[in-house]
Amino acid sequence: MAININNNTYTAVVTPMFEGGEIDLVSFERLLRKQEAADCGVLILGSTGEALALSYEEQCQVVRFACGLGLKVPLLVGVGGYQLTEQLKWVEFCNAQAVDGFLMVTPIYAKPGTQGQIAWFSALLDRAKKPCMLYNVPSRTGVNLCFDAFSALKDHPNLWALKEASGDISRFKCYVQIAPHVNVYSGEDAMMPELAKVGGKGLVSVVSNLWPKEAKAYVETSLRFDADEALSRLWQNATAACFSVANPIPAKAWLAHMGVIDSDTLRLPLIAQELTSIERLQQADAEIQSYYEHICVS
């Protein structure tokens, strides 16, 4: 069965770890199978997956393991970092694995301008042998993907999509207008209904780690332009709960609480103790379950 990379919902999954810090592959499979059951595509080794806190060998282990599961949903792998030679090495490794595509983030820390962004992404896109989604997340990288850079890259044969997480609707709309043939995904869970109305094709979600089936339904409702005020408010509250402290601390806390993963352990500088209560997550869960139970009854 062919995998449809244009899945409208991708989950940027956490990387489960044992209390000692080693990667917990049993919990990881449990998490990935829940995403598969909800028909959510998965993104491994993004910022939510704490990719930069893992060694190269651990990253390879995660990719090999995920590829070995034979998931029936598309599997994307994050490409982020600072040294181009290391990122090209990573792309080469993943080219040889059964992944379906890449998520390539705007270069971190250096805050390059238009020409630097064009050169960086061109080198990565040229090396890739899979469809690529660029990623604009200025809250993490310190700089937006320049409009002129995106325009220069828009016809690259390996460029398939853009994840846009600036939180700026006007910027999102500009990316859509620059490259109507490129699928622009929201990287902001709470804004999906609004962004669908200006050309968004789907969501790359953190919240769907916790509620995959409900998130998938939320995205599809948004894409039909049927999201009412109650649904929008529901996901705004859920998103606020999931980002009450640094991502993915709340997501791991809830997944551990629900037994999807065995531990809420993270890699420093992130630490589980930053979240002092799961009360907001419990409230969001109750609201989500109530809303979707009512929809099913109706």
N, C-alpha and C positions, 0 to 999 in steps of 0.2 A: 504494500500500500504506500503510495507516494505521500510524503509529508508536506502539508501546506504551510509554507513559511509565513504566509499572510494571516496567520492566526490573529484574531483581534485582541487577545489577552495573553500577555506574557507575565510570568511571575519571576521577579528578581529574587531567587531563593537564598535563604541563609545557608551557611555551611555549619552543620551541627558538629559539636566537639564534646569529647569526654571531659570530665572535671580536670583531668591533668593537661588538657589542651590538645590532645591528639584528635584527628578527624574521626568522627563517628559515622562510618559508612552504613551501618544498619539503620540508624535514624535518617540518614540522608536518603536512602532508598525509600523509606516510609514516606518521607516528605515529597519526593518526586512522584511516587505512585499516586498520592492524593491529588497532585496537580494534573497528572495524566487522566485520572478519573473525572476531573472537572473540565477536561479539554482545554486546559491552560498550557500554552507554550512555556518553556522554562529558560531562564537566563541564569547560568552558573558563573561564579567568580566575577560578579559585579561588585560594586561598593557594598551592597547589602550582604554579599557573600564574603566580605572581609578579605578580598583577594590580595590586597597589598600587604596584609599581615601574614600571608602564607609564603612558604618558601617555594621556589620553582618546582622542586620535586613534589611538594604537596599539591601544587596546582595541577601538575601532570597526573597525579594520582586521582584527583577529583574528576578530571576530564575522562580519563580512561574508565573509571568506574561508571560514570553517568552514561557514557557511550555504550558500555557493555550491557546496559539494562534493556536496550531495544525499545525505548519509549515510542509511543505512537503519536507523540506531539513533538513539535519542533524544539530543538535544543540549540540555544545560542551560548557563546562563550565570551566573556568580557576581555577586552584588550585595553589595559590602562597602565600607566607608568610614565617614566621620565626619559629613560635611555632608549633611543630608537633601535639600536642594535639588539637590545634585549627584547623589545616588542616584536621586531621582525623574527627573531628566533622563536618567540612564542607563537606567532602566526604560522610559521613553518611547521611547528609541532602539531598545532591544531588542524592544519590542512590535511594531515595524514590520519586524523581521527574522524569518527563518524558523527561529527557535529554538523549542524545545518546552517550556521551562520555566525557572524561576529558582531559584538557591540563595541564600537571604538570611541572612547571618550576623548573629548578635547584635551590636549596636553595639560598635565597638572603642573602647578607651581610656577612655571616659567611665564605664564600669561602671554603667549605669543600673539602677534598681530596677524593681519590677513595673509601675508606671504609665508610666514612661518607655519600657519595652520594649513595652508594649501600644500606646502612641501611635506609636512608631517603626514597628513592624511593620504596624500598621493602615494607616498612610499608604502604605507600600510595597505592601501587599496590595491596597489599594483602587486603586492606579494600575496594577497589573499586569493584563495581559490573557492571561496564560499561567498554568498550574499552578505553584505555588510550594512549594519545600522550605525550611523554616527550618533553621538550622544552629547547634547548640550546641557551642562549642569553647572552654571556659574557659581552656585553656592559652594561647590566643592573645588572647582578648578580656578576660580577667581577671574574668569573671562568667558564671555559669550563666544559661540561659534559665529564668526563674522558673516554677515550677509553676502559680502563679495566672495568670501572663501567658499561658502556653500554654493553660490552661483557658479564658481569656477569648477567645482567638483561634481555638480549635479548630473552630468552626463557620463560619469565614469561607469563602465559596464558592471562593476562590482557593487556600486552604490544602490541599495534597495530601499533603505528607510532611514528615518531620523527619529530619535527619541528626544523630545524637547521638554526640559524640566526647569525652565527659567521662572515659571509662574506668571509670565507676561503674555496675556492673550494676544495683544497686538504683535508681539514678536513671533508667536506661534503662527499667526495668520500670514505674516510676511514670508516665513519659510515655505508655507503651503503655496503661496503665490509665486515664489521664485522657482519652485520645482514641482509643478502639479503632478508629475509622474512618479514622484518619490512619496512613499507612504510615511506620513508624519504621525508618530505615536505620542500620546501624552505621557510624560513622566511624573505627572502630578495627579495622584489618585482622586483628590477631592474636586478637581476641575474637569473631569471627563465630560460631563454633560455640556458644559460651555464650549470646550474645545472640539467636541464632535460637530458642533454647529458651524465651526469655521474651517472644517475640512479634516479634522482628526480621524484617523483610521483605526485607532485602538489605543490600548493602555499597556504600558510596562509598569507593573504594580509591585509595591511592597505589601500592601494590605492583603493581597490575595494569598500571601503565605498563610494567613490566619483563616481566611474565609474564601477559599478558591471557587466553590460553586456559586456562592452569592456574588462574588466579584465578577465572574463571567457573566452572570445575569445582568448585573449593573452596567457593564460595558455594552452589552447587546441592547439593553433598554436605551442607553445614551445614544447609541448609533442610530436607533430608530427615531430619535428626538422625542422620546416618550417619558423621559425622566421628569417626575414632578418634584415639587418643593420638598416633600417628605423624604423622597429618595435621595435627593441632593444633600439634605441636612444630615441624613443617616450616614452617608459616606464622608461628609465633612467631619462628623464626630468621630467616626472610626479612624480616619486619617490622623486627626489630632491626637487620639490615644496612641497610635502607632509611632508618632513622632514627638511624644512628650519629652523624651530625652533622645540622645543620638541613636539613629538607626544603625544596626538592627537590634538594639537592646530590648525594646518592648516586644518586637516580633519573636525573639528567642524566648523571652519570659513567658509569653502566652503559649507558644508551641510546646514548651516544656511543661507548663501547667496542664495542658490538655493531653500530654503524653505522646505527642507526635514526634518529638525529639526527647532524648533522655536527660539532657542537661541544658541550662541556659548559659553555659560557659562561652566567653568571648576571648579574643586576643587583645592584650594591651596595645594601645592605650584605652580601648573600650573595656568596660567592666560591668558586670550585671548589677552590682550594688548601686549604680546610678539611679536605677528605678526602685523607688522605695515602696511602691504599692501597685498592684494590678487592678485596682478598683475601676479606673477609667476603661481598661480593656474589658473587664467584666460587664460594665454598663453598655459598652459598644456591642459586645456579643449578645447581650439580652435584647437590645434594640434590633439588631440584625435578624436574630432568630424570630422575634415577634413579627417583624415586617414581612419576612418571606413566608412564614407560616400563614399569615393573613392572605398573602397573594395566592398561595396554593389553595387555600379554602375557597377563595373568591373564584 
